[in-house]
Amino acid sequence: MRALLLVLLATTALTAWYWSRFPGRWVFTFSAMYADERAQLTQCRQTLRELDKAAAQTEKSARDRAAAEDAKYRRDVQDLEHEIEGLLHPGLGRHLKGPIGDITLYTHGVKMAGRTTAIPLAGLKVEFRSGPTHMIDLVEPSRRTHRAKYSLRRMPGDEETPFFTEEQLGDFAVEIQNAAADEDEFRVHQKVRLPRARQELESAQQNTESRDAALKNLKSVCAQQKRDPHRQAALAELEAQRDRWQELTGRRPPR
């Protein structure tokens, strides 16, 4: 029973849709007497629909090309802007290691507990010493020195306080020194690369030829579609068939 009801509903909906496409009395919509008129109207609709579909595909292709060229232009400019910003204001950079006691190492600097500002890595010298306590000294080019101290052994019963062996601290000191060497290389690269990147940015900002050509092509395609003689002829034929149907039935069919 349910299946029969569903079939009945589907048939009713299909009949209503078909009637809406060919409005008028039953005889005009369904009888074989007016099959030729319905076929002509259907053919005109199909012709116009195919032309519109082809036009839409052509316009979409031109629009996609324009969007791609615009995205490439913006990406090229933004990549250079981000590179220049990174060269001018590298900040602390990526976290590399730590905290190891009071020291946390980053790509471009060192943070020490109790200090509000980071210690730049450029020109930094690192000294590791073992005496009554382990010590890592960070010596800036100005010879200002920052010292971190570490216990020689873990205190009995204290399992929560981080403890570092002499080997671990020595390796960490080497990592800091290598990071400082990398920073020195970055500073050299910064001086060489920055003026070149600025020139490349200026050229990229002015290089709008491909983007402008794609946009011009899109406008040309849209204009051509509007005045396409084939579509205008198909539309005129469809309107003529709609007029004939309206004269015949008193009802104007949709496109």
C-alpha positions as CSV (number, residue, x, y, z in Angstrom):
1,M,0.0,0.0,0.0
2,R,2.8,2.4,0.9
3,A,4.6,1.6,-2.4
4,L,1.4,2.3,-4.3
5,L,1.0,5.6,-2.5
6,L,4.6,6.6,-3.4
7,V,4.0,5.7,-7.0
8,L,0.8,7.7,-7.1
9,L,2.5,10.8,-5.5
10,A,5.4,10.6,-8.0
11,T,3.0,10.3,-10.9
12,T,1.0,13.2,-9.7
13,A,4.2,15.3,-9.2
14,L,5.4,14.4,-12.7
15,T,2.1,15.2,-14.3
16,A,1.9,18.6,-12.5
17,W,5.4,19.4,-13.7
18,Y,4.7,18.4,-17.3
19,W,1.5,20.5,-17.2
20,S,3.4,23.5,-15.9
21,R,5.7,23.2,-18.9
22,F,2.8,23.0,-21.4
23,P,0.0,24.9,-19.6
24,G,-3.6,24.9,-20.8
25,R,-6.4,22.4,-21.0
26,W,-5.7,18.7,-20.9
27,V,-6.0,18.2,-24.6
28,F,-3.2,20.7,-25.3
29,T,-0.9,19.2,-22.7
30,F,-1.4,15.5,-23.2
31,S,-3.2,14.6,-26.5
32,A,-1.4,13.5,-29.6
33,M,-3.2,16.2,-31.6
34,Y,-0.8,18.9,-30.3
35,A,2.3,16.7,-30.0
36,D,4.1,18.6,-32.8
37,E,3.5,22.0,-31.0
38,R,4.9,20.5,-27.8
39,A,7.9,19.0,-29.7
40,Q,8.7,22.3,-31.3
41,L,8.6,24.1,-27.9
42,T,10.7,21.4,-26.4
43,Q,13.3,21.6,-29.2
44,C,13.6,25.4,-28.8
45,R,14.1,25.0,-25.1
46,Q,16.7,22.4,-25.5
47,T,18.6,24.4,-28.2
48,L,18.7,27.5,-26.0
49,R,19.7,25.4,-22.9
50,E,22.6,23.8,-24.8
51,L,23.8,27.2,-26.0
52,D,23.5,28.6,-22.4
53,K,25.4,25.6,-21.0
54,A,28.3,26.1,-23.5
55,A,28.4,29.8,-22.8
56,A,28.5,29.2,-19.1
57,Q,31.4,26.7,-19.5
58,T,33.3,29.2,-21.7
59,E,32.7,32.0,-19.2
60,K,33.7,29.7,-16.2
61,S,36.9,28.9,-18.0
62,A,37.8,32.5,-18.5
63,R,36.7,33.4,-14.9
64,D,38.8,30.6,-13.5
65,R,41.8,31.8,-15.4
66,A,41.3,35.3,-14.2
67,A,41.0,34.1,-10.6
68,A,44.1,31.9,-10.9
69,E,46.2,34.8,-12.3
70,D,45.0,37.1,-9.6
71,A,45.7,34.5,-6.9
72,K,49.2,34.0,-8.3
73,Y,49.9,37.7,-8.3
74,R,48.7,38.1,-4.7
75,R,50.7,35.0,-3.6
76,D,53.9,36.3,-5.2
77,V,53.6,39.7,-3.6
78,Q,52.6,38.2,-0.2
79,D,55.4,35.7,-0.2
80,L,58.0,38.5,-0.7
81,E,56.3,40.7,1.9
82,H,56.4,37.9,4.4
83,E,60.0,37.2,3.6
84,I,61.0,40.9,4.1
85,E,59.0,41.0,7.3
86,G,60.9,37.9,8.6
87,L,64.2,39.5,7.6
88,L,63.4,42.8,9.3
89,H,61.7,41.4,12.4
90,P,62.7,37.8,13.0
91,G,61.8,37.9,16.7
92,L,62.8,35.0,18.8
93,G,62.0,32.5,16.1
94,R,61.3,28.8,16.6
95,H,61.7,27.1,19.9
96,L,64.7,24.8,19.8
97,K,65.2,23.5,23.3
98,G,64.5,24.0,26.9
99,P,64.0,25.2,29.4
100,I,67.3,23.6,30.7
101,G,67.4,25.2,34.1
102,D,67.1,28.9,33.5
103,I,67.8,28.8,29.8
104,T,65.4,28.3,26.9
105,L,66.9,28.3,23.4
106,Y,65.2,29.8,20.3
107,T,66.3,30.3,16.7
108,H,67.3,33.9,17.2
109,G,67.6,34.4,20.9
110,V,67.9,32.9,24.4
111,K,65.5,33.5,27.2
112,M,66.7,33.3,30.8
113,A,64.5,33.1,33.9
114,G,64.2,36.4,35.7
115,R,64.9,38.5,32.5
116,T,62.1,40.3,30.7
117,T,64.1,40.6,27.5
118,A,65.7,37.9,25.4
119,I,69.5,37.7,24.8
120,P,70.3,38.0,21.1
121,L,72.3,35.1,19.6
122,A,74.3,37.2,17.2
123,G,77.9,37.2,18.3
124,L,77.1,35.3,21.5
125,K,79.9,33.2,23.1
126,V,79.1,30.2,25.3
127,E,81.3,28.9,28.1
128,F,80.5,25.7,30.1
129,R,82.4,25.1,33.3
130,S,82.3,22.6,36.1
131,G,83.4,23.5,39.6
132,P,81.5,23.6,42.9
133,T,78.5,23.8,40.5
134,H,78.0,23.4,36.8
135,M,77.7,26.8,35.0
136,I,76.8,28.0,31.5
137,D,78.0,31.6,30.8
138,L,76.5,33.5,27.9
139,V,78.8,36.3,26.9
140,E,77.4,39.1,24.6
141,P,79.6,41.0,22.2
142,S,79.7,43.8,24.7
143,R,81.1,41.2,27.2
144,R,78.0,41.5,29.3
145,T,77.7,38.0,30.8
146,H,74.7,36.0,31.9
147,R,75.2,32.9,34.1
148,A,73.0,29.9,34.7
149,K,74.0,27.5,37.6
150,Y,73.2,23.8,37.9
151,S,73.6,21.4,40.8
152,L,76.3,18.7,40.6
153,R,74.0,16.1,41.9
154,R,70.3,15.5,42.7
155,M,69.3,16.4,46.2
156,P,68.2,13.4,48.2
157,G,64.5,13.0,48.2
158,D,64.0,15.7,45.6
159,E,62.5,13.9,42.5
160,E,60.6,16.8,41.2
161,T,63.3,19.4,40.5
162,P,64.8,18.8,37.0
163,F,68.4,17.5,37.1
164,F,70.9,17.7,34.3
165,T,74.2,15.8,34.1
166,E,77.5,17.3,33.1
167,E,77.3,15.7,29.7
168,Q,73.8,17.0,29.1
169,L,74.8,20.5,30.0
170,G,77.9,20.4,27.9
171,D,75.9,19.2,24.9
172,F,73.4,22.0,25.5
173,A,76.2,24.6,25.6
174,V,77.4,23.3,22.2
175,E,73.8,23.6,20.9
176,I,73.6,27.2,22.0
177,Q,77.0,28.0,20.4
178,N,75.9,26.4,17.1
179,A,72.6,28.3,17.2
180,A,74.7,31.5,17.6
181,A,76.8,30.5,14.6
182,D,73.6,30.0,12.6
183,E,72.4,33.4,13.7
184,D,75.6,35.0,12.5
185,E,75.1,33.4,9.1
186,F,71.5,34.6,9.1
187,R,72.6,38.2,9.8
188,V,75.0,38.0,6.8
189,H,72.2,36.5,4.6
190,Q,69.9,39.3,5.9
191,K,72.2,42.0,4.7
192,V,72.6,40.5,1.3
193,R,69.0,39.3,0.8
194,L,67.0,42.2,2.1
195,P,67.8,44.7,-0.7
196,R,67.2,42.0,-3.3
197,A,63.9,41.0,-1.8
198,R,62.8,44.6,-1.8
199,Q,63.6,44.9,-5.5
200,E,61.8,41.6,-6.3
201,L,58.8,42.9,-4.4
202,E,58.7,46.1,-6.4
203,S,58.9,44.1,-9.6
204,A,56.2,41.7,-8.5
205,Q,53.9,44.5,-7.6
206,Q,54.3,46.1,-11.0
207,N,54.1,42.7,-12.9
208,T,50.3,42.7,-13.5
209,E,50.5,41.9,-17.2
210,S,49.2,38.3,-16.9
211,R,46.5,39.2,-14.4
212,D,45.3,42.2,-16.6
213,A,45.3,40.0,-19.7
214,A,43.2,37.4,-18.0
215,L,40.7,40.0,-16.7
216,K,40.5,41.6,-20.1
217,N,39.8,38.2,-21.7
218,L,37.0,37.6,-19.1
219,K,35.3,40.9,-19.9
220,S,35.6,40.1,-23.6
221,V,34.1,36.6,-23.2
222,C,31.2,38.0,-21.2
223,A,30.5,40.7,-23.8
224,Q,30.7,38.1,-26.6
225,Q,28.2,35.8,-24.8
226,K,25.7,38.7,-24.5
227,R,25.7,39.5,-28.2
228,D,26.1,35.9,-29.4
229,P,24.0,35.8,-32.6
230,H,23.3,32.1,-32.2
231,R,21.8,32.6,-28.8
232,Q,19.8,35.6,-29.9
233,A,18.4,33.6,-32.7
234,A,17.6,30.6,-30.5
235,L,16.0,32.9,-27.9
236,A,13.9,34.6,-30.6
237,E,12.7,31.2,-31.9
238,L,11.8,30.1,-28.4
239,E,9.8,33.3,-27.8
240,A,8.0,32.8,-31.1
241,Q,7.0,29.3,-30.1
242,R,5.8,30.6,-26.7
243,D,3.7,33.2,-28.6
244,R,2.2,30.4,-30.7
245,W,1.4,28.3,-27.7
246,Q,-0.2,31.3,-25.9
247,E,-2.3,32.0,-29.0
248,L,-3.4,28.4,-29.1
249,T,-4.1,27.8,-25.4
250,G,-4.5,31.2,-23.8
251,R,-1.6,30.3,-21.5
252,R,2.0,31.4,-21.9
253,P,4.5,28.6,-21.2
254,P,7.8,29.2,-19.3
255,R,11.1,29.1,-21.0
